[in-house]
Amino acid sequence: MKVDILASGSGGNCIALRSSQTTILVDVGIAKTKIEKRLLEVGIRPDSISAILVTHAHSDHIKGVPLANKYKIPVYAAEDEWKSINGVDDELKRPIPAGGDINIDDWFVESFKTHHDAFSPLGYVVSDYEGFKCSICLDTGHVDDEMLSAMEYSNIYIIESNHEPNMVEASEYPPSVKARIVSHIGHLSNAQTAETLSKLVMGVGEQIYLTHLSHSNNLPALAEITVKRALFKKGFKAGTHYKLEVI
């Protein structure tokens, strides 16, 4: 399984996952032309994409969804999220129940409910026939036991580490925006992400990608050290027991 994170953050999110046979995208939150360009840069032909999985219908996750029509790519999203997704040809729409499973060529995809201010936001666990498992948990205000259960025993964790609460509080954002970010249906803080990973990582060489960092309310080094400290308390060292990359 190969991961290419084509875009991450409030400006747009897009992840490419490749098995030996199939390539899928999780979210398409940047312009269609930018997705095409970045796919080609990592050696993926846009017309080889088998499916697009949408976590939720905010613009930084669906801006490039017209890519689907151009290349006739099926788009999977929770049934209620289709209320906010426009511009996809009817024959390409694939509504799925929250918590439902999907088979896409040689991928098995499990969805799980997340907690964000959208109709029915989802995370995904993608497994291939070779036994590799990748969990993708983006916008969510908190991580519950059902989410942990869905993601456990993964080889790859792609998870948001959005903000540092003190930086949010000191920011120039309006009070309503500050409250939204740190709410139980907002985004994960560095500490929340670190706590989540400390419950999931077993120190057997997992690959961790910290994503969706706020440009205004976080620092890559801060996100990184917060996770490393939490995992060090379990006796795990980066580079020895797991790999960590901040996007």
N, C-alpha and C positions, 0 to 999 in steps of 0.2 A: 504494500500500500504506500502510495506517495502522496504527500500533501504539498500544495502550493497555495499560499495565502496571497491572493492577488490584490486585495485591498482590506484595510481594517481601520475602524474608527468612525467618528461621527460623519466623516466625509464620504463614507461608503464601505460596504463589507462584501467580500466575495472570496470564496474558498473553492479550490479545485481538488478533488480526490480522485486518484487513479488506482485501479487494480491492473492486473495483467491484461484484462479484456475491456474494461469499461471506465469511462470518465464521467463524473457527475459534478455539478456545481451546487454549493450550499450558499444561497443568497446571491443576488446580482444587484448590489446597491451602488454601482457606479455606471456611468454612461455606457451604452452598448458598444460604441467604438473603442472605448478604453478597455472593456473586457476583452474584445477581440484582439487588441494589441498585446495585452498582458498574457493572454493565452498563448499567442504565437511566441512570445518571448521565452516562455517556459516549455516550448515544444509541443503544445496542444493545438490541434486544428479545431476551430470552433464548430465545424460540421461533424465532429466526432463525439460531441456531448450527448450522453444518453438521457439525462434528466436534470432538472433544476429543482432543488428543495428550498422552500422559502420558510424561514423561521417565523417571520411575521411581516405585516404589510406596511411598516414605516419606510419612508422614502430611501433611507440609507441602507435598505436591504432589498428593495425592489426596483430602484430607478432604471436598471438596465434590462427589465423583463421583456422589452420588445425583441431582445435577442432570441427569445423562444420562437416567435413567429418567423423570423428570418431563416432559422435553421430547423424548424419543425421539431422543437424540443418539448417534451411533456413537462409541465410545471406542477409540482406537488405542493400543496399548502393545506392547512387545516380548513375545514368547511367554512367556518365563520370568517376566516381571514379573506376569503374571496369577496367579501363585501367591500373591501378596500383595494382590491387589485384590479386594475383596468388594463386594457390593451393586449390581452392574451386571447388568441383565437379559441373559440369554444372547444374545438376538437383536441386542444392541447391541455385543457384544464383537468387536473386530477385532484379533486377534493378528497381529503383523508380525515377520518375521525381523529380527534386528539387522543394520542396514545395508541394509534393504529400502526400496523406494520405494512411494509411495502417490499416487494421483490423487484429489483431492477437489474436485469441480466445476471451477473455473478455477484451482485450486492444483495445483502439482506439489511433493510433499514427499519429500525424501531424508532418511533417518535415518543416524546414524553412532554408533559405539560410544564411550561415555565411560568414565571410570574412577572409580567410586564404590562404596561398600559396599552394593550392591543386586544382585539376581540378574543383570539385564541392562540397565543404564542406557543411555539414548540422548540424543543431541542431535538437533536437526532443522534442516534447511535448507529454507525455504519460498520458492518462486518463483511469480510470477504470469505471466499471458500478456502483460503489458506489459513484462516483462523485469526487474522488481524482484526482488531476492533478499535474504532475511533469514535470518541464522544465529542459532540459539538454543543456547547452551552454558551450562547451569546447573551442577549439582553434579558436579564432577570433580576428582580430586586432581592431575592433570597433563594437559597437552595434547600429543598425539603428532602425528607427521607426517600420519597418515591423517585426523585431525581437522582439521588445518590445510588439507589438500587439499580436504576437503569444504566448508570455510567460505570459502575464498578467493574474491575478486571479489564479495563481498556489498556491498549498499548499506547494510544495517543489521546491526549486531552487538549482540546482547543476550547479555551474558556476565557470569558471576558474578565479583565481586571481594570475596571473602568476609572475609579477615582479614589482619591484620598479625602475623607470627610472634612478634615480641617481646611483643605484647599478649597473645597466646595463652599464651606462657610465663609471663607475670606474672599471669595470671588465677587465679581460685580454682577453676577446673575441676579435677577429678581427673586424675591423670597419664594414665589410659587415654583420657579424652576429648581431652586435649591431643594425645596421640599420633595419635588418629584424625583430628582436624581437619587436621593438617599432613602426613598420610601421602599416599602416592601414590594412595590411593583415598578421600581425604577431600575437601577443598575447595581452590580456588585462592586463593593469597595475592595481595595487591596487585601484588607484583613479578612473579608468574607471569602474571597477567592483562595487565600492561603489556608483558611480553615477547611474549606471544601476539599482542596487538594491533599491536605494532611489526612483526611478521612479516606481518600481514594488511592493515593499513590502507595505502592507496596515496595518500592525500591528495587524493581526487577528490570530497570532500563527503560521505563516509560519516557515517551517524548511529550513534553508540555509546551504548548504555545499560549502565551498570554496575549490576548487580543482586545480590541475595542477600547484602548486606552484613551481617556480624554486628553485633548491637547492642552486644555486650560486647567484641569483639575487633577493632574497626575504627572508623574515623571517615570520614564522607563526604569531607571535605576531604583526608584522607590518601590515600584511594583515587583521588580526582581528580588530585591533584598527581603521584602516582606514574605514572599513565598519561600525563599531559601531558608530563612530563619525558622519558619513553621516546620519545614521538612527536616531541618537539622535537629530539631527537638525530638524527632522520631529516629534519629541516627542516620539520616540519609544525606548524602553529599551530592551536589550537582556534578555531573561528569562521571561519577562513579556509580550511583544508584539510579539516577535519572538524568535526562537532558532537558534543558530549559532554554526557550527562545522567547524574547519579548518582541512583539511585532509592532 
